[in-house]
Amino acid sequence: MTAGPIFSRYGFKKTSMEEIARALKMGKSSIYYYFSGKEEIF
């Protein structure tokens, strides 16, 4: 899974890094290791 469907479902503002991490079955710290914020993922 990618973050794209999550942004499509909830919109950019309502999507949290926690939701992205949960959907990808990763910890938030793992996401932040690669990306500084959801702006970089979007």
Backbone bond lengths (Angstrom), bond angles and torsions (degrees), N, CA, C in turn:
res aa  C-N    CA-C-N  psi(-1)  N-CA   C-N-CA  omega(-1)  CA-C   N-CA-C  phi
1 M - - - 1.448 - - 1.519 108.86 -
2 T 1.309 114.98 150.82 1.457 120.65 175.38 1.523 109.46 -118.06
3 A 1.304 116.17 174.36 1.462 120.16 -179.17 1.525 112.30 -77.22
4 G 1.320 118.18 -17.57 1.464 121.94 -177.54 1.520 114.56 -51.91
5 P 1.340 118.50 -50.96 1.467 118.99 179.50 1.534 113.67 -62.32
6 I 1.307 116.95 -29.78 1.465 120.50 179.32 1.528 109.47 -69.14
7 F 1.337 116.59 -44.39 1.460 120.25 176.69 1.526 110.52 -63.18
8 S 1.318 117.42 -39.46 1.472 121.01 179.27 1.521 111.46 -64.03
9 R 1.305 116.43 -39.46 1.464 120.98 -176.48 1.527 111.93 -72.95
10 Y 1.323 117.61 -46.25 1.465 121.10 -172.55 1.528 114.50 -105.23
11 G 1.321 117.27 -14.38 1.457 120.37 -173.99 1.516 110.41 85.45
12 F 1.315 115.55 157.84 1.463 120.24 -175.79 1.525 112.39 -61.52
13 K 1.318 117.22 -48.49 1.467 120.54 -175.12 1.520 113.24 -64.98
14 K 1.325 117.97 -34.95 1.465 121.04 -176.14 1.522 113.18 -88.34
15 T 1.319 117.30 -9.56 1.461 120.45 178.92 1.522 109.16 -83.56
16 S 1.315 116.89 127.21 1.465 120.66 179.13 1.526 109.99 -104.73
17 M 1.307 114.88 159.97 1.463 119.51 176.30 1.525 109.74 -63.26
18 E 1.311 116.85 -31.64 1.464 120.76 177.90 1.532 110.73 -63.61
19 E 1.331 117.04 -42.20 1.462 120.52 178.26 1.523 111.26 -64.95
20 I 1.318 116.45 -40.46 1.465 120.72 178.36 1.523 109.54 -63.19
21 A 1.320 116.87 -47.57 1.465 121.21 -179.95 1.523 111.30 -60.61
22 R 1.321 117.07 -42.82 1.463 121.17 179.67 1.531 110.64 -62.51
23 A 1.321 117.13 -45.09 1.464 121.06 -179.06 1.523 111.83 -64.89
24 L 1.330 116.14 -33.57 1.464 120.81 -179.90 1.526 112.31 -88.52
25 K 1.342 115.68 -0.52 1.467 122.07 -178.75 1.526 111.40 56.60
26 M 1.333 114.01 47.16 1.460 122.27 178.27 1.522 108.01 -131.60
27 G 1.308 115.52 162.44 1.455 119.75 173.57 1.518 110.06 -82.32
28 K 1.334 116.66 154.24 1.463 119.75 178.42 1.522 111.44 -58.91
29 S 1.311 116.83 -37.58 1.463 119.44 -179.04 1.524 111.18 -63.35
30 S 1.323 117.11 -33.18 1.466 120.38 177.09 1.521 110.80 -67.14
31 I 1.322 116.94 -40.00 1.467 121.00 177.59 1.529 109.43 -63.80
32 Y 1.344 116.61 -45.92 1.464 120.58 -178.97 1.529 112.34 -67.80
33 Y 1.310 118.22 -20.27 1.462 120.74 175.87 1.529 109.91 -63.72
34 Y 1.325 116.19 -36.97 1.462 121.68 -176.58 1.525 113.65 -97.22
35 F 1.316 117.75 -28.34 1.461 122.31 -175.75 1.520 109.78 -132.32
36 S 1.335 116.58 140.40 1.467 119.20 -179.98 1.526 112.11 -80.89
37 G 1.309 117.49 -16.69 1.459 121.03 178.59 1.512 110.65 -177.81
38 K 1.308 116.07 177.44 1.464 119.57 -176.16 1.527 112.00 -69.36
39 E 1.331 117.25 -19.66 1.462 120.37 175.60 1.524 111.27 -59.54
40 E 1.310 117.16 -38.05 1.469 121.43 178.62 1.520 111.99 -71.79
41 I 1.310 117.35 -29.15 1.461 121.37 -179.09 1.516 110.31 -78.71
42 F 1.343 116.37 -38.12 1.449 122.31 -176.55 1.509 108.98 -65.66
